[in-house]
Amino acid sequence: MKNFTESIVNFLKEEDGPTAVEYAVMLALIVVVCLASVGTIGTNANAKFEAVGTAIGN
């Protein structure tokens, strides 16, 4: 158990990997890209549905 505790403490003290701030920035960028792509897909789908609706109505 002592070795496990020491390994956890050593892991938390290491500064080699990305920090929480870097993870937050990456997450924010991923969210922005997802929102932009969903908005674009929604706009294109709406235009296609309107075109099909117009074609059926005529």
PDBQT receptor file of N, H, CA, C and O in Angstrom, charges set to zero:
ATOM      1  N   MET A   1       0.834  -1.200   0.000  1.00  0.00    +0.000 N 
ATOM      2  CA  MET A   1       0.000   0.000   0.000  1.00  0.00    +0.000 C 
ATOM      3  C   MET A   1       0.868   1.250   0.000  1.00  0.00    +0.000 C 
ATOM      4  O   MET A   1       0.511   2.263  -0.602  1.00  0.00    +0.000 OA
ATOM      5  N   LYS A   2       2.001   1.174   0.673  1.00  0.00    +0.000 N 
ATOM      6  H   LYS A   2       2.291   0.351   1.162  1.00  0.00    +0.000 HD
ATOM      7  CA  LYS A   2       2.897   2.327   0.742  1.00  0.00    +0.000 C 
ATOM      8  C   LYS A   2       3.441   2.666  -0.650  1.00  0.00    +0.000 C 
ATOM      9  O   LYS A   2       3.552   3.837  -1.014  1.00  0.00    +0.000 OA
ATOM     10  N   ASN A   3       3.779   1.625  -1.425  1.00  0.00    +0.000 N 
ATOM     11  H   ASN A   3       3.689   0.674  -1.130  1.00  0.00    +0.000 HD
ATOM     12  CA  ASN A   3       4.286   1.861  -2.774  1.00  0.00    +0.000 C 
ATOM     13  C   ASN A   3       3.224   2.509  -3.657  1.00  0.00    +0.000 C 
ATOM     14  O   ASN A   3       3.524   3.393  -4.460  1.00  0.00    +0.000 OA
ATOM     15  N   PHE A   4       1.992   2.063  -3.502  1.00  0.00    +0.000 N 
ATOM     16  H   PHE A   4       1.748   1.345  -2.851  1.00  0.00    +0.000 HD
ATOM     17  CA  PHE A   4       0.895   2.636  -4.275  1.00  0.00    +0.000 C 
ATOM     18  C   PHE A   4       0.723   4.114  -3.949  1.00  0.00    +0.000 C 
ATOM     19  O   PHE A   4       0.563   4.939  -4.849  1.00  0.00    +0.000 OA
ATOM     20  N   THR A   5       0.757   4.444  -2.668  1.00  0.00    +0.000 N 
ATOM     21  H   THR A   5       0.887   3.773  -1.937  1.00  0.00    +0.000 HD
ATOM     22  CA  THR A   5       0.611   5.837  -2.242  1.00  0.00    +0.000 C 
ATOM     23  C   THR A   5       1.763   6.683  -2.760  1.00  0.00    +0.000 C 
ATOM     24  O   THR A   5       1.560   7.804  -3.225  1.00  0.00    +0.000 OA
ATOM     25  N   GLU A   6       2.967   6.144  -2.679  1.00  0.00    +0.000 N 
ATOM     26  H   GLU A   6       3.132   5.233  -2.301  1.00  0.00    +0.000 HD
ATOM     27  CA  GLU A   6       4.131   6.888  -3.174  1.00  0.00    +0.000 C 
ATOM     28  C   GLU A   6       4.053   7.106  -4.680  1.00  0.00    +0.000 C 
ATOM     29  O   GLU A   6       4.431   8.168  -5.174  1.00  0.00    +0.000 OA
ATOM     30  N   SER A   7       3.566   6.110  -5.410  1.00  0.00    +0.000 N 
ATOM     31  H   SER A   7       3.259   5.247  -5.008  1.00  0.00    +0.000 HD
ATOM     32  CA  SER A   7       3.460   6.274  -6.860  1.00  0.00    +0.000 C 
ATOM     33  C   SER A   7       2.408   7.317  -7.231  1.00  0.00    +0.000 C 
ATOM     34  O   SER A   7       2.578   8.053  -8.203  1.00  0.00    +0.000 OA
ATOM     35  N   ILE A   8       1.327   7.382  -6.462  1.00  0.00    +0.000 N 
ATOM     36  H   ILE A   8       1.189   6.784  -5.672  1.00  0.00    +0.000 HD
ATOM     37  CA  ILE A   8       0.314   8.412  -6.704  1.00  0.00    +0.000 C 
ATOM     38  C   ILE A   8       0.882   9.798  -6.428  1.00  0.00    +0.000 C 
ATOM     39  O   ILE A   8       0.668  10.725  -7.208  1.00  0.00    +0.000 OA
ATOM     40  N   VAL A   9       1.595   9.939  -5.334  1.00  0.00    +0.000 N 
ATOM     41  H   VAL A   9       1.769   9.185  -4.700  1.00  0.00    +0.000 HD
ATOM     42  CA  VAL A   9       2.183  11.236  -4.987  1.00  0.00    +0.000 C 
ATOM     43  C   VAL A   9       3.204  11.649  -6.046  1.00  0.00    +0.000 C 
ATOM     44  O   VAL A   9       3.239  12.811  -6.449  1.00  0.00    +0.000 OA
ATOM     45  N   ASN A  10       4.031  10.711  -6.497  1.00  0.00    +0.000 N 
ATOM     46  H   ASN A  10       4.002   9.767  -6.170  1.00  0.00    +0.000 HD
ATOM     47  CA  ASN A  10       5.021  11.035  -7.528  1.00  0.00    +0.000 C 
ATOM     48  C   ASN A  10       4.348  11.424  -8.835  1.00  0.00    +0.000 C 
ATOM     49  O   ASN A  10       4.809  12.332  -9.526  1.00  0.00    +0.000 OA
ATOM     50  N   PHE A  11       3.260  10.743  -9.176  1.00  0.00    +0.000 N 
ATOM     51  H   PHE A  11       2.886  10.006  -8.615  1.00  0.00    +0.000 HD
ATOM     52  CA  PHE A  11       2.527  11.078 -10.396  1.00  0.00    +0.000 C 
ATOM     53  C   PHE A  11       1.978  12.488 -10.331  1.00  0.00    +0.000 C 
ATOM     54  O   PHE A  11       2.039  13.228 -11.313  1.00  0.00    +0.000 OA
ATOM     55  N   LEU A  12       1.438  12.868  -9.171  1.00  0.00    +0.000 N 
ATOM     56  H   LEU A  12       1.389  12.267  -8.373  1.00  0.00    +0.000 HD
ATOM     57  CA  LEU A  12       0.863  14.208  -9.035  1.00  0.00    +0.000 C 
ATOM     58  C   LEU A  12       1.928  15.294  -9.023  1.00  0.00    +0.000 C 
ATOM     59  O   LEU A  12       1.646  16.436  -9.388  1.00  0.00    +0.000 OA
ATOM     60  N   LYS A  13       3.142  14.961  -8.612  1.00  0.00    +0.000 N 
ATOM     61  H   LYS A  13       3.371  14.034  -8.316  1.00  0.00    +0.000 HD
ATOM     62  CA  LYS A  13       4.220  15.958  -8.567  1.00  0.00    +0.000 C 
ATOM     63  C   LYS A  13       4.888  16.164  -9.920  1.00  0.00    +0.000 C 
ATOM     64  O   LYS A  13       5.509  17.203 -10.145  1.00  0.00    +0.000 OA
ATOM     65  N   GLU A  14       4.773  15.194 -10.828  1.00  0.00    +0.000 N 
ATOM     66  H   GLU A  14       4.269  14.350 -10.645  1.00  0.00    +0.000 HD
ATOM     67  CA  GLU A  14       5.406  15.307 -12.138  1.00  0.00    +0.000 C 
ATOM     68  C   GLU A  14       4.813  16.466 -12.922  1.00  0.00    +0.000 C 
ATOM     69  O   GLU A  14       3.612  16.728 -12.859  1.00  0.00    +0.000 OA
ATOM     70  N   GLU A  15       5.668  17.151 -13.657  1.00  0.00    +0.000 N 
ATOM     71  H   GLU A  15       6.644  16.938 -13.708  1.00  0.00    +0.000 HD
ATOM     72  CA  GLU A  15       5.225  18.287 -14.460  1.00  0.00    +0.000 C 
ATOM     73  C   GLU A  15       5.530  18.065 -15.937  1.00  0.00    +0.000 C 
ATOM     74  O   GLU A  15       5.595  19.020 -16.710  1.00  0.00    +0.000 OA
ATOM     75  N   ASP A  16       5.717  16.815 -16.325  1.00  0.00    +0.000 N 
ATOM     76  H   ASP A  16       5.665  16.039 -15.697  1.00  0.00    +0.000 HD
ATOM     77  CA  ASP A  16       6.070  16.523 -17.716  1.00  0.00    +0.000 C 
ATOM     78  C   ASP A  16       4.875  16.613 -18.653  1.00  0.00    +0.000 C 
ATOM     79  O   ASP A  16       5.007  17.081 -19.783  1.00  0.00    +0.000 OA
ATOM     80  N   GLY A  17       3.734  16.176 -18.202  1.00  0.00    +0.000 N 
ATOM     81  H   GLY A  17       3.627  15.795 -17.283  1.00  0.00    +0.000 HD
ATOM     82  CA  GLY A  17       2.552  16.114 -19.058  1.00  0.00    +0.000 C 
ATOM     83  C   GLY A  17       1.808  17.428 -19.107  1.00  0.00    +0.000 C 
ATOM     84  O   GLY A  17       2.192  18.401 -18.457  1.00  0.00    +0.000 OA
ATOM     85  N   PRO A  18       0.730  17.449 -19.888  1.00  0.00    +0.000 N 
ATOM     86  CA  PRO A  18      -0.087  18.658 -19.990  1.00  0.00    +0.000 C 
ATOM     87  C   PRO A  18      -0.760  18.997 -18.658  1.00  0.00    +0.000 C 
ATOM     88  O   PRO A  18      -1.101  18.114 -17.871  1.00  0.00    +0.000 OA
ATOM     89  N   THR A  19      -0.936  20.251 -18.437  1.00  0.00    +0.000 N 
ATOM     90  H   THR A  19      -0.659  20.969 -19.076  1.00  0.00    +0.000 HD
ATOM     91  CA  THR A  19      -1.582  20.696 -17.207  1.00  0.00    +0.000 C 
ATOM     92  C   THR A  19      -3.085  20.802 -17.411  1.00  0.00    +0.000 C 
ATOM     93  O   THR A  19      -3.581  20.643 -18.527  1.00  0.00    +0.000 OA
ATOM     94  N   ALA A  20      -3.790  21.065 -16.352  1.00  0.00    +0.000 N 
ATOM     95  H   ALA A  20      -3.387  21.194 -15.446  1.00  0.00    +0.000 HD
ATOM     96  CA  ALA A  20      -5.248  21.189 -16.432  1.00  0.00    +0.000 C 
ATOM     97  C   ALA A  20      -5.654  22.353 -17.340  1.00  0.00    +0.000 C 
ATOM     98  O   ALA A  20      -6.683  22.287 -18.013  1.00  0.00    +0.000 OA
ATOM     99  N   VAL A  21      -4.854  23.407 -17.358  1.00  0.00    +0.000 N 
ATOM    100  H   VAL A  21      -4.019  23.460 -16.811  1.00  0.00    +0.000 HD
ATOM    101  CA  VAL A  21      -5.172  24.560 -18.214  1.00  0.00    +0.000 C 
ATOM    102  C   VAL A  21      -5.086  24.161 -19.682  1.00  0.00    +0.000 C 
ATOM    103  O   VAL A  21      -5.929  24.557 -20.487  1.00  0.00    +0.000 OA
ATOM    104  N   GLU A  22      -4.073  23.381 -20.026  1.00  0.00    +0.000 N 
ATOM    105  H   GLU A  22      -3.389  23.060 -19.371  1.00  0.00    +0.000 HD
ATOM    106  CA  GLU A  22      -3.944  22.953 -21.413  1.00  0.00    +0.000 C 
ATOM    107  C   GLU A  22      -5.102  22.039 -21.811  1.00  0.00    +0.000 C 
ATOM    108  O   GLU A  22      -5.607  22.117 -22.931  1.00  0.00    +0.000 OA
ATOM    109  N   TYR A  23      -5.516  21.180 -20.894  1.00  0.00    +0.000 N 
ATOM    110  H   TYR A  23      -5.107  21.116 -19.984  1.00  0.00    +0.000 HD
ATOM    111  CA  TYR A  23      -6.670  20.340 -21.174  1.00  0.00    +0.000 C 
ATOM    112  C   TYR A  23      -7.928  21.193 -21.360  1.00  0.00    +0.000 C 
ATOM    113  O   TYR A  23      -8.746  20.901 -22.232  1.00  0.00    +0.000 OA
ATOM    114  N   ALA A  24      -8.089  22.224 -20.564  1.00  0.00    +0.000 N 
ATOM    115  H   ALA A  24      -7.424  22.461 -19.855  1.00  0.00    +0.000 HD
ATOM    116  CA  ALA A  24      -9.257  23.095 -20.679  1.00  0.00    +0.000 C 
ATOM    117  C   ALA A  24      -9.254  23.829 -22.027  1.00  0.00    +0.000 C 
ATOM    118  O   ALA A  24     -10.304  23.985 -22.649  1.00  0.00    +0.000 OA
ATOM    119  N   VAL A  25      -8.093  24.273 -22.470  1.00  0.00    +0.000 N 
ATOM    120  H   VAL A  25      -7.240  24.146 -21.965  1.00  0.00    +0.000 HD
ATOM    121  CA  VAL A  25      -7.999  24.959 -23.763  1.00  0.00    +0.000 C 
ATOM    122  C   VAL A  25      -8.334  24.001 -24.896  1.00  0.00    +0.000 C 
ATOM    123  O   VAL A  25      -9.067  24.361 -25.817  1.00  0.00    +0.000 OA
ATOM    124  N   MET A  26      -7.801  22.780 -24.837  1.00  0.00    +0.000 N 
ATOM    125  H   MET A  26      -7.205  22.487 -24.089  1.00  0.00    +0.000 HD
ATOM    126  CA  MET A  26      -8.117  21.796 -25.870  1.00  0.00    +0.000 C 
ATOM    127  C   MET A  26      -9.608  21.480 -25.885  1.00  0.00    +0.000 C 
ATOM    128  O   MET A  26     -10.211  21.375 -26.954  1.00  0.00    +0.000 OA
ATOM    129  N   LEU A  27     -10.199  21.331 -24.714  1.00  0.00    +0.000 N 
ATOM    130  H   LEU A  27      -9.709  21.417 -23.846  1.00  0.00    +0.000 HD
ATOM    131  CA  LEU A  27     -11.628  21.049 -24.632  1.00  0.00    +0.000 C 
ATOM    132  C   LEU A  27     -12.449  22.193 -25.216  1.00  0.00    +0.000 C 
ATOM    133  O   LEU A  27     -13.422  21.959 -25.933  1.00  0.00    +0.000 OA
ATOM    134  N   ALA A  28     -12.059  23.426 -24.911  1.00  0.00    +0.000 N 
ATOM    135  H   ALA A  28     -11.268  23.616 -24.329  1.00  0.00    +0.000 HD
ATOM    136  CA  ALA A  28     -12.776  24.589 -25.446  1.00  0.00    +0.000 C 
ATOM    137  C   ALA A  28     -12.699  24.620 -26.970  1.00  0.00    +0.000 C 
ATOM    138  O   ALA A  28     -13.692  24.914 -27.636  1.00  0.00    +0.000 OA
ATOM    139  N   LEU A  29     -11.528  24.319 -27.524  1.00  0.00    +0.000 N 
ATOM    140  H   LEU A  29     -10.721  24.081 -26.983  1.00  0.00    +0.000 HD
ATOM    141  CA  LEU A  29     -11.392  24.313 -28.981  1.00  0.00    +0.000 C 
ATOM    142  C   LEU A  29     -12.232  23.204 -29.610  1.00  0.00    +0.000 C 
ATOM    143  O   LEU A  29     -12.841  23.408 -30.660  1.00  0.00    +0.000 OA
ATOM    144  N   ILE A  30     -12.266  22.049 -28.982  1.00  0.00    +0.000 N 
ATOM    145  H   ILE A  30     -11.771  21.884 -28.129  1.00  0.00    +0.000 HD
ATOM    146  CA  ILE A  30     -13.075  20.951 -29.496  1.00  0.00    +0.000 C 
ATOM    147  C   ILE A  30     -14.555  21.327 -29.477  1.00  0.00    +0.000 C 
ATOM    148  O   ILE A  30     -15.283  21.031 -30.424  1.00  0.00    +0.000 OA
ATOM    149  N   VAL A  31     -14.999  21.974 -28.407  1.00  0.00    +0.000 N 
ATOM    150  H   VAL A  31     -14.408  22.214 -27.637  1.00  0.00    +0.000 HD
ATOM    151  CA  VAL A  31     -16.398  22.385 -28.293  1.00  0.00    +0.000 C 
ATOM    152  C   VAL A  31     -16.746  23.398 -29.378  1.00  0.00    +0.000 C 
ATOM    153  O   VAL A  31     -17.814  23.316 -29.985  1.00  0.00    +0.000 OA
ATOM    154  N   VAL A  32     -15.853  24.352 -29.624  1.00  0.00    +0.000 N 
ATOM    155  H   VAL A  32     -14.986  24.419 -29.130  1.00  0.00    +0.000 HD
ATOM    156  CA  VAL A  32     -16.102  25.369 -30.650  1.00  0.00    +0.000 C 
ATOM    157  C   VAL A  32     -16.219  24.720 -32.028  1.00  0.00    +0.000 C 
ATOM    158  O   VAL A  32     -17.114  25.063 -32.800  1.00  0.00    +0.000 OA
ATOM    159  N   VAL A  33     -15.325  23.792 -32.338  1.00  0.00    +0.000 N 
ATOM    160  H   VAL A  33     -14.598  23.514 -31.710  1.00  0.00    +0.000 HD
ATOM    161  CA  VAL A  33     -15.368  23.121 -33.635  1.00  0.00    +0.000 C 
ATOM    162  C   VAL A  33     -16.652  22.303 -33.765  1.00  0.00    +0.000 C 
ATOM    163  O   VAL A  33     -17.283  22.306 -34.822  1.00  0.00    +0.000 OA
ATOM    164  N   CYS A  34     -17.038  21.607 -32.703  1.00  0.00    +0.000 N 
ATOM    165  H   CYS A  34     -16.524  21.604 -31.845  1.00  0.00    +0.000 HD
ATOM    166  CA  CYS A  34     -18.273  20.804 -32.744  1.00  0.00    +0.000 C 
ATOM    167  C   CYS A  34     -19.491  21.693 -32.954  1.00  0.00    +0.000 C 
ATOM    168  O   CYS A  34     -20.359  21.367 -33.764  1.00  0.00    +0.000 OA
ATOM    169  N   LEU A  35     -19.568  22.797 -32.247  1.00  0.00    +0.000 N 
ATOM    170  H   LEU A  35     -18.863  23.062 -31.589  1.00  0.00    +0.000 HD
ATOM    171  CA  LEU A  35     -20.714  23.695 -32.407  1.00  0.00    +0.000 C 
ATOM    172  C   LEU A  35     -20.773  24.283 -33.807  1.00  0.00    +0.000 C 
ATOM    173  O   LEU A  35     -21.848  24.395 -34.395  1.00  0.00    +0.000 OA
ATOM    174  N   ALA A  36     -19.627  24.654 -34.336  1.00  0.00    +0.000 N 
ATOM    175  H   ALA A  36     -18.753  24.563 -33.859  1.00  0.00    +0.000 HD
ATOM    176  CA  ALA A  36     -19.603  25.218 -35.684  1.00  0.00    +0.000 C 
ATOM    177  C   ALA A  36     -20.028  24.183 -36.717  1.00  0.00    +0.000 C 
ATOM    178  O   ALA A  36     -20.789  24.495 -37.634  1.00  0.00    +0.000 OA
ATOM    179  N   SER A  37     -19.547  22.968 -36.573  1.00  0.00    +0.000 N 
ATOM    180  H   SER A  37     -18.930  22.715 -35.829  1.00  0.00    +0.000 HD
ATOM    181  CA  SER A  37     -19.912  21.940 -37.555  1.00  0.00    +0.000 C 
ATOM    182  C   SER A  37     -21.382  21.552 -37.440  1.00  0.00    +0.000 C 
ATOM    183  O   SER A  37     -22.032  21.318 -38.459  1.00  0.00    +0.000 OA
ATOM    184  N   VAL A  38     -21.914  21.478 -36.239  1.00  0.00    +0.000 N 
ATOM    185  H   VAL A  38     -21.385  21.668 -35.411  1.00  0.00    +0.000 HD
ATOM    186  CA  VAL A  38     -23.338  21.168 -36.065  1.00  0.00    +0.000 C 
ATOM    187  C   VAL A  38     -24.197  22.284 -36.656  1.00  0.00    +0.000 C 
ATOM    188  O   VAL A  38     -25.227  22.013 -37.274  1.00  0.00    +0.000 OA
ATOM    189  N   GLY A  39     -23.785  23.523 -36.472  1.00  0.00    +0.000 N 
ATOM    190  H   GLY A  39     -22.949  23.744 -35.970  1.00  0.00    +0.000 HD
ATOM    191  CA  GLY A  39     -24.521  24.653 -37.056  1.00  0.00    +0.000 C 
ATOM    192  C   GLY A  39     -24.522  24.608 -38.564  1.00  0.00    +0.000 C 
ATOM    193  O   GLY A  39     -25.550  24.858 -39.193  1.00  0.00    +0.000 OA
ATOM    194  N   THR A  40     -23.379  24.290 -39.154  1.00  0.00    +0.000 N 
ATOM    195  H   THR A  40     -22.544  24.086 -38.643  1.00  0.00    +0.000 HD
ATOM    196  CA  THR A  40     -23.281  24.212 -40.613  1.00  0.00    +0.000 C 
ATOM    197  C   THR A  40     -24.125  23.059 -41.156  1.00  0.00    +0.000 C 
ATOM    198  O   THR A  40     -24.853  23.217 -42.135  1.00  0.00    +0.000 OA
ATOM    199  N   ILE A  41     -24.018  21.906 -40.512  1.00  0.00    +0.000 N 
ATOM    200  H   ILE A  41     -23.427  21.777 -39.716  1.00  0.00    +0.000 HD
ATOM    201  CA  ILE A  41     -24.805  20.749 -40.956  1.00  0.00    +0.000 C 
ATOM    202  C   ILE A  41     -26.299  21.039 -40.827  1.00  0.00    +0.000 C 
ATOM    203  O   ILE A  41     -27.081  20.665 -41.701  1.00  0.00    +0.000 OA
ATOM    204  N   GLY A  42     -26.698  21.705 -39.741  1.00  0.00    +0.000 N 
ATOM    205  H   GLY A  42     -26.063  22.009 -39.031  1.00  0.00    +0.000 HD
ATOM    206  CA  GLY A  42     -28.105  22.044 -39.555  1.00  0.00    +0.000 C 
ATOM    207  C   GLY A  42     -28.616  22.998 -40.613  1.00  0.00    +0.000 C 
ATOM    208  O   GLY A  42     -29.732  22.841 -41.109  1.00  0.00    +0.000 OA
ATOM    209  N   THR A  43     -27.814  23.980 -40.959  1.00  0.00    +0.000 N 
ATOM    210  H   THR A  43     -26.908  24.108 -40.556  1.00  0.00    +0.000 HD
ATOM    211  CA  THR A  43     -28.206  24.941 -41.990  1.00  0.00    +0.000 C 
ATOM    212  C   THR A  43     -28.355  24.256 -43.340  1.00  0.00    +0.000 C 
ATOM    213  O   THR A  43     -29.319  24.494 -44.066  1.00  0.00    +0.000 OA
ATOM    214  N   ASN A  44     -27.384  23.398 -43.670  1.00  0.00    +0.000 N 
ATOM    215  H   ASN A  44     -26.600  23.205 -43.079  1.00  0.00    +0.000 HD
ATOM    216  CA  ASN A  44     -27.454  22.686 -44.954  1.00  0.00    +0.000 C 
ATOM    217  C   ASN A  44     -28.643  21.729 -44.994  1.00  0.00    +0.000 C 
ATOM    218  O   ASN A  44     -29.309  21.615 -46.023  1.00  0.00    +0.000 OA
ATOM    219  N   ALA A  45     -28.910  21.051 -43.900  1.00  0.00    +0.000 N 
ATOM    220  H   ALA A  45     -28.368  21.144 -43.065  1.00  0.00    +0.000 HD
ATOM    221  CA  ALA A  45     -30.041  20.129 -43.858  1.00  0.00    +0.000 C 
ATOM    222  C   ALA A  45     -31.356  20.879 -43.983  1.00  0.00    +0.000 C 
ATOM    223  O   ALA A  45     -32.272  20.419 -44.666  1.00  0.00    +0.000 OA
ATOM    224  N   ASN A  46     -31.456  22.021 -43.334  1.00  0.00    +0.000 N 
ATOM    225  H   ASN A  46     -30.712  22.394 -42.779  1.00  0.00    +0.000 HD
ATOM    226  CA  ASN A  46     -32.672  22.823 -43.410  1.00  0.00    +0.000 C 
ATOM    227  C   ASN A  46     -32.916  23.284 -44.848  1.00  0.00    +0.000 C 
ATOM    228  O   ASN A  46     -34.048  23.240 -45.330  1.00  0.00    +0.000 OA
ATOM    229  N   ALA A  47     -31.875  23.718 -45.523  1.00  0.00    +0.000 N 
ATOM    230  H   ALA A  47     -30.955  23.753 -45.132  1.00  0.00    +0.000 HD
ATOM    231  CA  ALA A  47     -32.024  24.147 -46.913  1.00  0.00    +0.000 C 
ATOM    232  C   ALA A  47     -32.473  22.988 -47.801  1.00  0.00    +0.000 C 
ATOM    233  O   ALA A  47     -33.309  23.171 -48.685  1.00  0.00    +0.000 OA
ATOM    234  N   LYS A  48     -31.922  21.798 -47.568  1.00  0.00    +0.000 N 
ATOM    235  H   LYS A  48     -31.242  21.649 -46.849  1.00  0.00    +0.000 HD
ATOM    236  CA  LYS A  48     -32.302  20.635 -48.369  1.00  0.00    +0.000 C 
ATOM    237  C   LYS A  48     -33.756  20.244 -48.110  1.00  0.00    +0.000 C 
ATOM    238  O   LYS A  48     -34.487  19.921 -49.046  1.00  0.00    +0.000 OA
ATOM    239  N   PHE A  49     -34.181  20.271 -46.839  1.00  0.00    +0.000 N 
ATOM    240  H   PHE A  49     -33.587  20.533 -46.078  1.00  0.00    +0.000 HD
ATOM    241  CA  PHE A  49     -35.578  19.947 -46.533  1.00  0.00    +0.000 C 
ATOM    242  C   PHE A  49     -36.535  20.953 -47.153  1.00  0.00    +0.000 C 
ATOM    243  O   PHE A  49     -37.608  20.574 -47.623  1.00  0.00    +0.000 OA
ATOM    244  N   GLU A  50     -36.167  22.223 -47.161  1.00  0.00    +0.000 N 
ATOM    245  H   GLU A  50     -35.295  22.531 -46.779  1.00  0.00    +0.000 HD
ATOM    246  CA  GLU A  50     -37.016  23.232 -47.790  1.00  0.00    +0.000 C 
ATOM    247  C   GLU A  50     -37.099  23.008 -49.290  1.00  0.00    +0.000 C 
ATOM    248  O   GLU A  50     -38.164  23.173 -49.885  1.00  0.00    +0.000 OA
ATOM    249  N   ALA A  51     -35.984  22.632 -49.908  1.00  0.00    +0.000 N 
ATOM    250  H   ALA A  51     -35.119  22.497 -49.425  1.00  0.00    +0.000 HD
ATOM    251  CA  ALA A  51     -35.977  22.384 -51.357  1.00  0.00    +0.000 C 
ATOM    252  C   ALA A  51     -36.868  21.182 -51.689  1.00  0.00    +0.000 C 
ATOM    253  O   ALA A  51     -37.623  21.211 -52.661  1.00  0.00    +0.000 OA
ATOM    254  N   VAL A  52     -36.774  20.134 -50.881  1.00  0.00    +0.000 N 
ATOM    255  H   VAL A  52     -36.161  20.110 -50.091  1.00  0.00    +0.000 HD
ATOM    256  CA  VAL A  52     -37.605  18.950 -51.122  1.00  0.00    +0.000 C 
ATOM    257  C   VAL A  52     -39.083  19.284 -50.884  1.00  0.00    +0.000 C 
ATOM    258  O   VAL A  52     -39.947  18.849 -51.645  1.00  0.00    +0.000 OA
ATOM    259  N   GLY A  53     -39.370  20.048 -49.837  1.00  0.00    +0.000 N 
ATOM    260  H   GLY A  53     -38.668  20.401 -49.218  1.00  0.00    +0.000 HD
ATOM    261  CA  GLY A  53     -40.737  20.446 -49.567  1.00  0.00    +0.000 C 
ATOM    262  C   GLY A  53     -41.338  21.284 -50.671  1.00  0.00    +0.000 C 
ATOM    263  O   GLY A  53     -42.510  21.131 -51.015  1.00  0.00    +0.000 OA
ATOM    264  N   THR A  54     -40.531  22.171 -51.224  1.00  0.00    +0.000 N 
ATOM    265  H   THR A  54     -39.579  22.295 -50.944  1.00  0.00    +0.000 HD
ATOM    266  CA  THR A  54     -40.988  22.994 -52.339  1.00  0.00    +0.000 C 
ATOM    267  C   THR A  54     -41.233  22.143 -53.579  1.00  0.00    +0.000 C 
ATOM    268  O   THR A  54     -42.217  22.345 -54.290  1.00  0.00    +0.000 OA
ATOM    269  N   ALA A  55     -40.340  21.196 -53.836  1.00  0.00    +0.000 N 
ATOM    270  H   ALA A  55     -39.541  21.032 -53.259  1.00  0.00    +0.000 HD
ATOM    271  CA  ALA A  55     -40.488  20.324 -55.006  1.00  0.00    +0.000 C 
ATOM    272  C   ALA A  55     -41.732  19.447 -54.874  1.00  0.00    +0.000 C 
ATOM    273  O   ALA A  55     -42.428  19.205 -55.860  1.00  0.00    +0.000 OA
ATOM    274  N   ILE A  56     -42.009  18.978 -53.676  1.00  0.00    +0.000 N 
ATOM    275  H   ILE A  56     -41.444  19.175 -52.875  1.00  0.00    +0.000 HD
ATOM    276  CA  ILE A  56     -43.201  18.144 -53.474  1.00  0.00    +0.000 C 
ATOM    277  C   ILE A  56     -44.477  18.992 -53.593  1.00  0.00    +0.000 C 
ATOM    278  O   ILE A  56     -45.490  18.527 -54.115  1.00  0.00    +0.000 OA
ATOM    279  N   GLY A  57     -44.418  20.214 -53.113  1.00  0.00    +0.000 N 
ATOM    280  H   GLY A  57     -43.595  20.592 -52.688  1.00  0.00    +0.000 HD
ATOM    281  CA  GLY A  57     -45.583  21.096 -53.153  1.00  0.00    +0.000 C 
ATOM    282  C   GLY A  57     -45.973  21.514 -54.547  1.00  0.00    +0.000 C 
ATOM    283  O   GLY A  57     -47.139  21.811 -54.807  1.00  0.00    +0.000 OA
ATOM    284  N   ASN A  58     -45.003  21.541 -55.454  1.00  0.00    +0.000 N 
ATOM    285  H   ASN A  58     -44.056  21.300 -55.243  1.00  0.00    +0.000 HD
ATOM    286  CA  ASN A  58     -45.300  21.951 -56.823  1.00  0.00    +0.000 C 
ATOM    287  C   ASN A  58     -45.768  20.766 -57.559  1.00  0.00    +0.000 C 
ATOM    288  O   ASN A  58     -46.082  20.861 -58.746  1.00  0.00    +0.000 OA
TER     289      ASN A  58
